[in-house]
Amino acid sequence: VEFAAGAVGVWFGAASGLAGGVVVLGLAVAAVVLLAMTRHRTIALVCFVGILAGIGSGQRTEAARNATWDGIGVVRGTVIQDTTTPQRGFLLRPISLERNGVTQPWSGPVMFVVSGAVPQVDADVAVRGVTTVRSRWVAGRTITTTLRSRDVQILGPPRPWFAIGNKIRARVGGVVTASSRPGSGLLLGFLTGDTSQVSEKVLDDMKRSGLTHAVAVSGSNVALFLAGIWALAGVLRLRPDLRHLLGIVGVWAFVLATRWEPSVIRAAIMVSLVLAGRVVGIPMDGARALSLAVIVSLIVAPDLANNVGFQLSVAATAGILLSGRLWPGRSPQWLWRSLAVSVAAQSAVMPILLWRFGAVPLMSPFVNVVAAPVIAFSTIVGAIGAVVGSGLLVDAGSRGAELVIWLADFAAEWPQLSVAGVVGVAAISWALFSKRVGWVVAVTILVAVAVITRAASPPVAPTVTFLDVGQGDATLLQSPDGKVVLVDGGIDPLVAKAALRSRGIKRIDLVIGTHADADHMAALVEVMSAVSVDRLWVPALQPSAPLLDELIAVANRRGVLVEEVRTGASLTIGAFSLQVLGPSRRFAAENDGSVATWVTVSGSTLLLPGDIGAVAQAEMPPLRPDVMLVPHHGSNTTDIGWLGDTAAGARVVISVGENDFGHPTAEILDALAQADAVVYRTDRDGDIVMEFPAAEE
Ligand SMILES: [Zn+2]
C-alpha cells in the first residue's frame, strides 16, 4: 500500500507541477490531510513525499514548456518521433535556436514540425521555418509549438541503437506491406503501432468497439515479446538468472525499437524490477512493481502524468492485477479467467475514456475476450514472418488481422455509453448481483436510464440552436429525422464537442466553415475527428489560410466530402433547405468572403451570414428573414442601413462573448431597436434555442 501511495502522490505532484495544477494539488493535499487524521499516517507521509517529488519534476518540465517562441528562425534538435496524424511530420526536441544570425542553446518544449520530408528518428536536424504557439494534440501528448517548414537539413545520423531500431522497423514495414492481403496494414499496426496503412473506417470501428489498444504498441506487446525470449531461453537451456538478464536486455531493446512509447517504458520498468528482484533474491509482486514503475517514470518524465497512453496503460495494468478477485474458482476456468482480465482492464480504463472521449463501448470486454487470442496469434506469427522474411507467415498474420477488422466492423454498431449509461449499467449490475435488491430495482434503473438517454435523441420539431461558444459563432440545425447541420464551431473544441455530446450527436450531415477565423473555424478541426461528418462546405474564391488548410486536410483524411461553395449552391438536409448567397466573387477582406447561407424551414427563413461586412452586404439581394444572425458579432463593419432593412421585425441573434473589440457596438444595438427587432444575445441568454414546428393546416 505504501508503494501505491507513493505512486499516487508523485502522480498528483507531477500533474500539479504542470500547467493548471492548483486544483489537483488542492485535492491531493486534502486527501493527505484526511489520511493523516485517520490511522494511516505512514501512507499519508509517503504520499506527501511523493507529491513534493512530483511537483519538483513537474515544474522543471513546465518551465521548459513555457519557453515557447513565436516567429521565424532555425531550430536544431533531435527527432524523437514521426507522425502521420494530425499531419505528416515529426516531433523535435530542440537543442539550440538561431535568430537574426545569433545561435544560442535553447531547451524549449518538444515541438511538432510539419514538413514534407520526415527524417529518421534520433537524427540531428536543423529546421528553418515559422513557429506558431497553440496547444494541440499530437501522438497522445499536448504540444504547444508547431513549426512549419520546407527546409529540413539533416546534420547527423541516429545513434547506433536507434539506427538498429529504425532498421528493424523499416524491415518489418517492408516485409509486411509487400503482402497483398487486405489485413496487412492492420498487422503492421499490431507490430509497430504504425497505422498509416489502416483506413479511417477501420480505426473508427476499432475505437467504437474498444479495440484501439491493439494498434498502440503497449504492455501486451511486451508480454508477447518476453514470451518469445522465454521460448528461446528454453531452447538454449539457460540458467534462470541468465534467462532473467536476457529478459531485461531484450525488453529494453524492444523499448528502443518501439521508440520510447510511454506504455512500453512502463511495462519494461515493471518487468525489469520483477526480474532483477528474482536475480538478487528480493521477491517483487506486480502491484509494487507497477507503483515503482509509475514513480520512476513520472520523476524522469512528468509530462507522462497527462499522457493518455500512459494513463490507459497504468489503469489497465492495475485492473489486470486486481482481476484475480473477480469470479475466483468458476469453471471452465480459462473462460472466466480471461473474462475477468478483460472486464477488469476495461472497467479500469473506463473513467479515462469517458473523461477524454465522452463515451465507452458497452460490449468491449466481450469483444476483447474474442479478439485477444486472434491479435496475439497475428502478432506472433506476423513478427516471426517479418523477421525471417516469410511471406507465408505474414499472410497468415494478415488473415488474423482481417478477422479483427470484421469483428470491429460488427461490434462498432453496438451501444456506446455516456456517463449516464455507465452509471446505469453499473447500478443494474450491482442490483442484479447483490442479494438484497433484485429484478425490481434493476428494471426501475433500466427505465430511468432509458428516460435519461431519451433526452439526447433528436428533437420532435426542427430546431436551430445558436450555441453559446463565447466570442465566436456556432449554429446547430437539428431535424427530427436525426439529420444535423453545424455552421461554424467557435474557437474552443471542448465547448463544441460538449455541446454535440450533450445532444447525443455522433453524426453530422453537413459542416459549414464560413471563413478561416479561429472564432468560427478553430473548433471544427477537432469536431471533424470527434464525430463522423459527411460533408464540409468552405468558402470558394478565398486565398489559402493555415486554419482553412488544416480543416480541409483533416476532412480529406477522414473521407469527408469537401466542397468549396459560392453563390448558387444549394442542398436540402432533413427539414432544412439551404441556399448559398455568398461569396459571389473574390473580396479583398476575408470576412466578406464568408459562406452566407439562407435557410428555409417549416415556412420560416433564416439568414446565417458569417462575418460579412458592408462591401458584401451591399451586393446581397434585398432580404427579409424571420430569424437572422447579426454579422461579425455586432461589429461596426456592418452597414447600418442594410441591417435596419434586413432585420426589420425579425428575431435577431448576436453571438458574442467577452471581447476587447467592443462587440456589439451601440450603433448596431440602436439600429436593431429602431428596426423593431427582437434581440437575443448568447453572452446574456446562453444557448438560444428556436423551434420551427410546421404550421397546422
Ligand atoms: Zn467572427
Residues whose N, C-alpha, C, O or C-beta is under 5 A from the ligand:
A	BS01	ZN	D517 D519 D611
